[in-house]
Amino acid sequence: CNCHGKAGECYYDPDVARRNLSLNTAGKFVGGGVCLNCSQNTAGVNCEICVDEYFRPPKNPCRPCNCNPVGSLSKVCINNSRSCRCKPGYGGERCNRCAFGYKGFPKCVKCKCSTEGSINKDPCKEPCICKSNVQGKHCDSCKPGHYNLQESNALGCTECFCFGVTRMCDSIPWARAKVRGQAARHGADGRINKKIHVMDITLWWTRLSLAVQDTVSRGMMPTAQPDYGRGNKKMTRIHKTTYTRGPPPPPPCVSALVGEKLELHRCCLLPRASWARGPHHAPLPTPPSPCAPLPVPLCPHPSLHTPLGLHRAPLPAPLSPHRLSSVTLEVAAEGTRGAVAASDVELCQCPPGYSGTSCEACVRGHRRVNGSLYGGACEPCDCHGHATECDDVSGNCLNCEHNSVGPRCERCLPGFYGNAQEGTPHDCQPCACPLGFSPTCRVGPSGAMLCDRCAPGYAGARCDRCADGYYGSPGVPGGSCQPCQCNGNVDLSTPGACDAVTGECLRCVGQTSGWHCERCTTGYFGDAIVAKNCQPCKCSSNGSQSNTCDAVTGQCECKPNVAGRQCDHCVPNCWWDAQQRKCQPCRCSLEGAVSSACDKHGRCACRPEFSGKRCEPSQARHYGMSQQPTGCAPCNCNSFGAFSFDCDESGQCHCQPGVVGRQCDRC
């Protein structure tokens, strides 16, 4: 056993071994040896500490504390130190004299000059010389407009801030507490992504502490780089910030990590109050120091709301691997239990219309003029009696009542009419538009209500009839106005374009017709819906039965032996007989004609030895072979009046138009 020569026996304790509390002879905390009967006023597992009322001077055995029984709290002194714990007003290693600012040992009493507020080298020698912001015969009170008398403050007291609206303030009667965050890892860009634990309290004083521990990630060195911008949740001001990365090089590193929705209500990062706390590491091998103080003041925006971010510093590799492991936010809140008072937080005596510990807000029913925080004025909300609250910056009224709306509740809601600025609960009345065909209404020149925003398709002073181009029965329960379906072939803005009740289209354009103007009118054909290309049929008066045609294809109704869409030519093997005004069959002889077709005069093309209009086997230009006793007789057709010199079996020649007679020899 390693008892440092202060004991002759020991025993093994498995619990001590498990907790590695015993130091072996090799200087390592291994094993479970516990020394017995330690001598020379020592104690402990390895006789390594002094018993109560003894201390260990360097390189000397333990000696008695000898704490003065009048000035000390107990006979026990601080371990490994000859200093005793003194009562208030007593000092010295043995608490055997009066502390600075006290006199009259052994009954030490406080000197008249305040040690916090005076600059006297000896507070017990008058007159008292006060610090700049301190007053009173004994320099024990702050001057008007100041608060929080502190010995560490060179001026004695802090000037009241109170957002410039009052100079009357005092320290707030709250105590300090701490909010501790969990481990926070950095992302690829070095940003800290972990949020600080949220507490459902209003905070007015904060101190931020950061701790760094080893990790496998490399290249992380937290430094502060402000991200300026406005937030939307009232929080607190940060007073002091630290992160643990040491030893801290000059100038001291001052960094801040502020969680989401944490805002600054006052510029407050104080380099003089910043510190670093272990564990410590070897200094970075990259001079000069990569850390730099944050700019002061820290709040350039007029709103004084400045969220901060923690970023990776542009440091050369290699660096010691570290990560942010914990975040502690020291706060002061109403109802917080603690031994240390948050005396450096002000509590202002706000003028009427202002609220908050620093008069930073307006009371309910008031607004912040022009959004100015410092020195800004709070005035009553202008809501025409329809709201009790308004935005403390813009002045816009919140939760307008009595069917009003608008930044100042100056208008009636849609569906209501009246003058909302008269300031009575009955300013806005419901619109009486049937079935809600108008969302709004107004009072007309005659004093009657007019529905002024009829829905599409409705018209009238109360939107109770269908507008041009619409049809229906809006006055019937469940009825409504629908657009007339005219396939785009009607100008619906024209009065009477369609029937207002049935929806029948009455003024079809583009040669269209039908209930919905869905087809071409009589005598026209085409696509009336898509292409909208209705065009005349143009049926031939000679070859068609009428002037109408198929409404889609345009095909006319043709007479017998007539063809073509417009019935404008004869079918094959027929010819146009102008005298009869119809197409006649050619009737060419199968024996004597070259083909069954004939020319426009009805003549067939004959083979040799055949003649006549149809190429029949008879003498050319003769007739009556079977009727005349003497045989065939000559036709004698007039060369000017007949189509040809041939005639039919009766001897009648084929006359030109306007010519008559058997031989076509007279008009």
Secondary structure as UniProt FT lines:
FT   TURN            4..5
FT   STRAND          9..12
FT   HELIX           14..18
FT   TURN            19..20
FT   TURN            25..26
FT   STRAND          33..36
FT   TURN            40..41
FT   STRAND          42..43
FT   TURN            45..46
FT   STRAND          49..50
FT   TURN            52..53
FT   STRAND          54..55
FT   TURN            58..59
FT   STRAND          63..64
FT   TURN            69..71
FT   STRAND          72..77
FT   TURN            79..80
FT   STRAND          84..86
FT   TURN            88..89
FT   STRAND          90..91
FT   TURN            93..94
FT   STRAND          97..98
FT   TURN            100..101
FT   STRAND          102..103
FT   TURN            105..106
FT   STRAND          109..110
FT   TURN            115..117
FT   TURN            123..124
FT   TURN            132..133
FT   STRAND          134..135
FT   TURN            137..138
FT   STRAND          141..142
FT   TURN            144..145
FT   STRAND          146..147
FT   TURN            151..152
FT   TURN            154..155
FT   STRAND          158..159
FT   HELIX           162..164
FT   STRAND          169..171
FT   STRAND          175..181
FT   TURN            188..189
FT   STRAND          205..214
FT   STRAND          222..224
FT   STRAND          238..243
FT   TURN            260..261
FT   HELIX           271..273
FT   TURN            302..303
FT   STRAND          310..312
FT   STRAND          322..333
FT   TURN            334..335
FT   TURN            343..344
FT   STRAND          346..348
FT   TURN            352..353
FT   STRAND          354..355
FT   TURN            357..358
FT   STRAND          361..362
FT   TURN            364..365
FT   STRAND          366..368
FT   HELIX           369..371
FT   TURN            374..375
FT   STRAND          378..380
FT   TURN            384..385
FT   STRAND          389..390
FT   TURN            392..394
FT   STRAND          397..398
FT   TURN            402..403
FT   STRAND          404..405
FT   TURN            407..408
FT   STRAND          411..412
FT   TURN            414..415
FT   STRAND          416..418
FT   HELIX           420..422
FT   TURN            425..426
FT   STRAND          428..430
FT   HELIX           434..436
FT   STRAND          442..443
FT   TURN            445..446
FT   STRAND          449..450
FT   TURN            456..457
FT   STRAND          458..459
FT   TURN            461..462
FT   STRAND          465..466
FT   TURN            468..469
FT   STRAND          470..472
FT   TURN            474..475
FT   TURN            477..478
FT   STRAND          481..483
FT   TURN            487..488
FT   TURN            492..493
FT   TURN            495..496
FT   TURN            500..502
FT   STRAND          512..513
FT   TURN            515..516
FT   STRAND          519..520
FT   TURN            522..523
FT   STRAND          524..525
FT   TURN            528..531
FT   STRAND          535..536
FT   TURN            541..543
FT   STRAND          544..549
FT   TURN            551..553
FT   STRAND          556..558
FT   TURN            560..561
FT   STRAND          562..563
FT   TURN            565..566
FT   STRAND          569..570
FT   TURN            572..573
FT   STRAND          574..577
FT   TURN            578..581
FT   STRAND          582..585
FT   TURN            590..592
FT   STRAND          593..598
FT   TURN            600..601
FT   STRAND          604..606
FT   TURN            608..609
FT   TURN            612..615
FT   TURN            620..621
FT   STRAND          622..623
FT   TURN            625..627
FT   TURN            629..630
FT   STRAND          633..634
FT   TURN            639..641
FT   STRAND          642..647
FT   TURN            649..650
FT   STRAND          653..655
FT   TURN            657..658
FT   TURN            662..663
//
